[in-house]
Amino acid sequence: MAQNSSESTRTLCRNLTIKMAALITKAQQERVDPRTLDNKILHDSPEGLDVWFAGVRDHMFHSASDAPSLTAQELAELGYTNCIERRPTGF
């Protein structure tokens, strides 16, 4: 059985994925590989969560690459689902 996520986790995932989606879609519009951008979003993540957030970021990169017509909102929703499903125990 899946663990329930807390409101703070949902907010954290929502904020992260909205920022990441905006960054990724902007990079795509500018024809820049988002993997080459300095990712301040991950650098500012709470200690110990960088691996979790990097996994979410990578999932979003792959989703955007596989379906370049995704909107920022659609990409954020995919990232949010992944963030919630892949969160570490206790979050």
N, C-alpha and C positions, 0 to 999 in steps of 0.2 A: 504494500500500500504506500502511495506517495505521501510524503510529509506535506503538511499545510505550510504555505509561505506566510510570513508576517507582513503587516502593512509596510514596515520599513524596508523589507526586502523587495516588495513589489514597487515601492517608490524608487529605490536604488536602481533596480533593473529598468524601470520606465525611463528615468532620467538618463542613464547610461546609453540605452539603445536609441533614444531620440537624438542625443548628441552624435552618436556614432553614425546613425542613418543620415543625418544632415551632412556630416563630414564626407561620407562615402559618396552620396549622390552629388555633392558639389564637385568632388574630385572627378567623378565620371563625366559631368557636364563640361568640365575644363579639360577633359581627356588626359587626366593624370592618374597614374596608378595609386589608389589610396594607400597601398602598402608602403609607399615611399614617403608618406607624410609623417612628420613628427607628431606622434599621437599623445598630446598633452592630456587627453582624457584618461588614458591608462596610467600615465605617470602620476596623476593626481588621485589615483584610486587608493582606498584604504589599504594599509599594509596587510599582506597575506591574501588579498583578493585579486592580485594582479594576474594570476594564472587562470582563475575563473573568468575574469573579464577578457583576458586575451583569447580564451576559447570562444566566448560570445562574439568578440570582434572577428575572429577567423570564420566563424559560422556566417556572420553577416557579409564578410568579403566574398565567400563562396556563393552565397545566395545572390548577391548583386552581380557577380560574374556570370552565374548561370542564367540569370534573368535580368538583363540590364534595363528592362522597361519597368521594373519595380519602382514605385514612388517611394519617397522618404518615409511616408507613413506606413506603407506595406512592409518595407524593410525593417522599420522599427518594431512592428508587430511580430515579425518573424524572430527578430533578435530577442524581444521580450520573452516570447515563449521559450526560446532556448535558454535564456538567462534563468528563468524560473525552474525549468526542468533540470538544469545542470548545476544548480547551486550546491555549494558544499553543505554537508550535514550541519544543522543548527541555524541555518539562515532561512 
